[in-house]
Amino acid sequence: MIDRERIPISTIFCYTGRVKQEKTNRLQGIISITSKGTGYVAIGEKNQKKDKQDPEVDFKHLNTALHGDMVEIVLHPKGKNRQTAEVSKIISRAKMRFAGVLELDKNIYFLKPDDSKMYTDILIPPENLHSAKVGQKVFVEIISWADPRKAPEGTVIKILGLPGDNDTEMHSIAMEKGFAAELPQKVETEASGIKKRGIQESDYVGRRDFRKILTFTIDPADAKDFDDAISFQILPSLVKEGVGGGNSKGEELYEIGIHIADVSYYVKPGSALDTEARERGTSVYLVDRTISMLPEGLSNDLCSLVPNRDRLTMSAVFVIDKNAKVKSEWYGRTVIHSQKRFIYEEAEESIKKTGTPLHKELFILNNLAKLLTKERFQNGAISLEQEEVKFVLDEAGVPIKVITKERGDSNRLIEEFMLLANKKVAQKLSPGLSLYRIHDLPSREKMEDLAFFLHSLGHKISLVNGIIPSYEINNLLKKLTGKSEEDTVNRAVIRSMAKAIYSTKNIGHYGLAFEYYTHFTSPIRRYPDIIVHRLLNDYLANKKVKKENLQDKLLEYIKIARISSEQEKRASDAERASIKYKQVEYMSRRTGEKFDGIISGMTEWGLYVEEIETKCEGLVRVRDMSDDFYVFNEKKLELVGQKNLPAGRQGKKYRLGDKVKIKVKGVDLERKTIDYILI
């Protein structure tokens, strides 16, 4: 049967009227659509009205607009309530392909999309089934939708499998976000030829040789693509100043090399590999698999900085004193030979215990990393660490255990030196044509919302020029460490921030408090890093873009920045969707079981509660809270019981961050939702 909460394919709209456009304003923006079929158009601050609310577009005025589309709207005459509008034109489509289950109703085949923001089913004519069977999960492309009063028509382009099967669901999530699991054959063939050739003597020419210098990697236990390695040596002191990095004062100095896989050496501009990597923008990391930007022959082998093998790298090498001050720097192509592959847990032990492998070197590096971290926060960086979960899966991909990822000094050590390399490379390339990683200031509106939210929790926060000072945010997060509301506040802070993106225009990185920042350290899994490697190589070779080609090159990089930012967002959405699916699947086998939870959100229809250990978030519906009649106080962000209260008394309250006992009432794998009840 057709999902009655979704607009059925047989729906014919009764409304045919149109507002006279000459009497209204026309605006453009990106439309966001809820699962109920209501749209909100982000029209930009310069076009924003005084009420600061995005215009609302009800279902009958969407005129085939889909979530994420760039649209033109016509504003309706302003009434007492929220500004409304209708879509007058689709400027560009964000998405026309959807995964879902093929269903049949009254001899009509249709797709019931998985995407909750796709408000209508998609009609599939019999000739477009392409052997798909009712009940299968398929991937469909909309091929026709001219009349908003009728359902769109589509064609099956891939049969994914049976709903509920792990491979089917993971492929569905990836393809829904635009990432096919398979790379084109011409890309695989090109990579196979490069891998077969391997590394030859001619590849070493012009490279600085680090093979005899201590070099190692630190990565997760299940990592296969090693982008980065670190070399370390204590430089001799009491030598002539400027020779070997030492100085006549006898000061102890350290040479630290950040060595990055030289992917740009293999992936040439205009090649099949380059074209595919540019379109994908990034690798995608789902719960149980990686969908690589590059073929595995490169990402997991020839480019991966595996131990005990020569590897070609692009390096940033720094001479640093004991106070973590950079005394000199060098950039260029290198060759390394990693002597050791650490996993994070092993490196953590080596940092803390004498007698463990490379204890002295890691201990020094860890102290330097802590100094670099301290300097960042003194300059205004914001602490945005958040707990993440990891699944233990059985052979069928079913989650049997959910664990919280631990972040220790070894994680932060690697992170800090990667940040240093990214910052310094950005400085090196500036102010010329480059690709920056930028992070804008948060909007005043979001900062006001965050301040209101924090005040509702009892935290005093000040606004300075419309922004909460970073030191206030950091002090609050530090004060909440280990407390029940820590993660809730952390997420609220993150949601208030602008999104970091790629751009040719440098405005700095607000969250890191860096004036210059780029992405240089992960070219195996991020396309912008390949571009930055090419730019750095050209800079070092003193190759400059000809004046007559400068505008075309700028436009090319602007396009790359836009595509890479969009693809990064889609990959992040896919990762979160795969985690959510596994969380729901995990709880589907625990109906009736009791857990400890923390209230992570609330609305008039209920409490969102996050199970403490697994971070599985679900909804406690108000209608299931039968002990009282509860009313949502939006100003104080609390649910308050009202039943049979004597004058002047208040009922039971539920607030964000409160600990509660919950029981799993039920789950919906299709909608990826969990229902809890309070106990």
C-alpha angles and dihedrals in degrees: 000000000000115000103254092205087062120066104264121232092245094059114124114191116233094200114092103153125114132202111242101258097205088067096051140061123261118215137169131220149125114289122221116198127200125219087258091062099254118136132209120193121213101214100173131256095273090061095036119122124229094265088061091219122132112243114264122231116196121213098265090055098050092092093199095315113151132202111288097016120140104237143176114229136193114218117229120226107285115256131182093281134051120328110263131197145170131232111251099176141009106228097181136352121236095195139000101170124083138179121218148118121298111233137179127216125169092345091307119121116211142163118242099207122224090215106098090205092059099093100189137051118244120238114228115199111217092248089059097054093090093200094314115147130216110267095029123119108241140174114237135188122209107235101172136024112144099138116060089199090067134055119264118256122230145178129225110245099171138016107220102184138248121340113255095029109124097229091045093052096045092048089047092053093048096046091044087061093045103263118124114203094223125066119220114272094241089058092050090047092051092049092047090057092050092048092048091054090051121175117330133186092259090061091065094059113115094010126123108239117233097161094112094046119091107266131171144162131228116200142141116288093250097046118125103171111064108194099172143038133179127221121198137188136157107235121229114257130212092049129124112292112266095016114114090347094284128117141212093254093072091239114163110244132183129213109213120184122197103202119194128190108266095231093155088064089065103029105067124195111267095016122128088251092053095046093051094044090049092053094046094043094190147018116259121228112203125178095269106017149025122235099205126217088215130039114273091244086071104026097047100027129017096027096034113100095231119172124266095019132100111248133184113236145176109226145197109199122192134188105214132183127221090271091058092251114148109236098178140354138205133189132192151096116310144169121230138183111205112217098191140028111205124191113213095255092052092047089049090057092046091053092054106034129062115226093037122117113290092350095154094048095046092044091055093045091049092052091049091049091053090053091050089050092049091052092051093053092045086056092053107271116157125231107234104164115147132185115254130196131224128199130225105211132195123228091278092052094254113146111243097169138018119206134181115244112241119224113201139164091284091060092048092046092059092041093053096051091046088052089051092052093047092049095047094047089051090052090049093053096043134134092018128083107303147139113252133191104227134186117192128212114273116260119260090238093056092045090052090050091050092048090050091049093049091046089053088058091051099258119135110224129171129211119220113193088341095307130100104234112249092234090059091052092047093047091051094048090048091050090051095050109134094006125122096250096047096100093042092054091043091056092046090054092049092049090052092057127090116249118260111239141170119263143162088223114077117219096153131247113284098190094051094036091231123145089204127029138157140159113262105138107071112047093146090067106021126057097204088063090058089053091049090051090053091048092049092049091050091048093051090048089049091240111158130191111251113251093240090054097044097093093049091049091049091051090049092054092045088056092047090050092051095047093045092050091049093047092048089055092049092048091050090050090051092050092050092046091053091049091048092049092052092046091053091044090051092052092044087074093049103058109155094018120128127233143170115252144177125223104246100172143357142202137168089274098053154299125300108217127191118208105235102228103036100028088229104161121206141162128259102201119219089229089062092053093088098163092081146355107264129203124195114234102203095188094054095030095231141120112229128194115234108179121122096342119169114232113286096014128113127217130231114309133210118196137175112282094024115140114235139174114242140183126205107249097177146309138227111213092186093057093031093233135139125205118206131182126207119247 
